[in-house]
Amino acid sequence: MYIVSLTYTNPIEDVEALLEGHIAWLDRYFASGDFLFAGRKDPRTGGVIVAREMDRETLNQIVMEDPFVAVANYEITKVNVTRANEALNSLVGI
């Protein structure tokens, strides 16, 4: 699986202007099963998305569809989950 960390590079007003499109993008990839969970950073400097295992090039293409590419930098980290607590045990191996 992957951790996608977004860090805003523009003022929050610029981010807010693209929020509706960003939410539609999130909805699309939650519906397809590609995204497992997501949320804002606190303080609000960006966000984090956890994506299922897939080809890295596929994930790169998905990220480039996000309207936030105009206002954020993305750091993508591949994680091979080998342990989890009981509530998250289904994440092991994905």
C-alpha positions as CSV (number, residue, x, y, z in Angstrom):
1,M,0.0,0.0,0.0
2,Y,1.0,3.6,-0.3
3,I,1.0,6.7,1.9
4,V,0.4,9.8,-0.2
5,S,1.3,13.0,1.8
6,L,0.2,16.3,0.3
7,T,1.7,19.6,1.5
8,Y,0.1,22.8,0.3
9,T,2.4,25.2,-1.6
10,N,-0.2,28.0,-2.0
11,P,-2.3,30.0,0.4
12,I,-5.4,28.2,1.8
13,E,-7.7,30.4,-0.3
14,D,-6.2,28.8,-3.4
15,V,-6.7,25.4,-1.9
16,E,-10.3,26.1,-1.0
17,A,-11.0,27.2,-4.6
18,L,-10.1,23.7,-5.8
19,L,-11.7,21.8,-2.9
20,E,-14.9,20.7,-4.7
21,G,-12.9,19.1,-7.5
22,H,-10.5,17.5,-5.0
23,I,-13.5,15.9,-3.1
24,A,-15.0,14.6,-6.4
25,W,-11.6,13.1,-7.2
26,L,-11.4,11.5,-3.7
27,D,-14.9,10.1,-4.1
28,R,-14.0,8.5,-7.4
29,Y,-11.1,6.6,-6.1
30,F,-12.8,5.6,-2.8
31,A,-15.7,4.2,-4.9
32,S,-13.2,2.2,-7.1
33,G,-11.5,0.8,-3.9
34,D,-8.1,2.4,-4.7
35,F,-8.1,4.7,-1.6
36,L,-8.5,3.2,1.9
37,F,-8.6,6.3,4.0
38,A,-7.8,10.0,3.9
39,G,-7.8,13.1,6.0
40,R,-6.5,16.6,6.6
41,K,-3.2,17.3,8.4
42,D,-3.5,19.2,11.7
43,P,-2.5,22.0,11.5
44,R,-4.1,22.3,8.0
45,T,-0.9,22.2,5.9
46,G,-2.0,19.4,3.6
47,G,-3.5,16.0,3.8
48,V,-2.7,12.3,3.8
49,I,-4.2,9.5,1.6
50,V,-3.6,5.8,2.1
51,A,-4.0,3.9,-1.2
52,R,-4.1,0.1,-1.8
53,E,-1.3,-1.8,-3.5
54,M,-1.1,-1.1,-7.2
55,D,1.5,-0.4,-9.9
56,R,3.4,2.8,-8.9
57,E,2.8,4.3,-12.4
58,T,-1.0,3.8,-12.0
59,L,-0.8,5.6,-8.7
60,N,1.2,8.4,-10.2
61,Q,-1.4,8.8,-12.9
62,I,-4.2,8.9,-10.3
63,V,-2.4,11.6,-8.4
64,M,-1.9,13.7,-11.5
65,E,-5.7,13.8,-11.9
66,D,-6.1,15.6,-8.5
67,P,-6.9,19.3,-8.9
68,F,-4.7,19.9,-5.9
69,V,-1.6,19.3,-8.1
70,A,-1.8,23.1,-8.8
71,V,-1.5,23.9,-5.0
72,A,0.4,21.0,-3.4
73,N,3.4,18.9,-3.5
74,Y,3.0,15.1,-3.1
75,E,5.3,12.6,-1.4
76,I,4.5,9.0,-2.1
77,T,5.8,6.3,0.2
78,K,5.3,2.5,-0.4
79,V,4.6,0.6,2.8
80,N,4.7,-3.2,3.1
81,V,2.3,-3.7,6.1
82,T,3.5,-6.8,8.0
83,R,1.8,-6.1,11.4
84,A,-1.4,-4.4,12.5
85,N,-3.6,-4.3,15.6
86,E,-6.7,-6.5,15.5
87,A,-9.0,-3.7,14.2
88,L,-6.7,-3.1,11.2
89,N,-5.5,-6.6,10.6
90,S,-7.2,-6.7,7.2
91,L,-4.5,-4.2,6.0
92,V,-1.7,-6.8,6.4
93,G,-0.4,-7.7,3.0
94,I,-2.2,-5.1,0.9
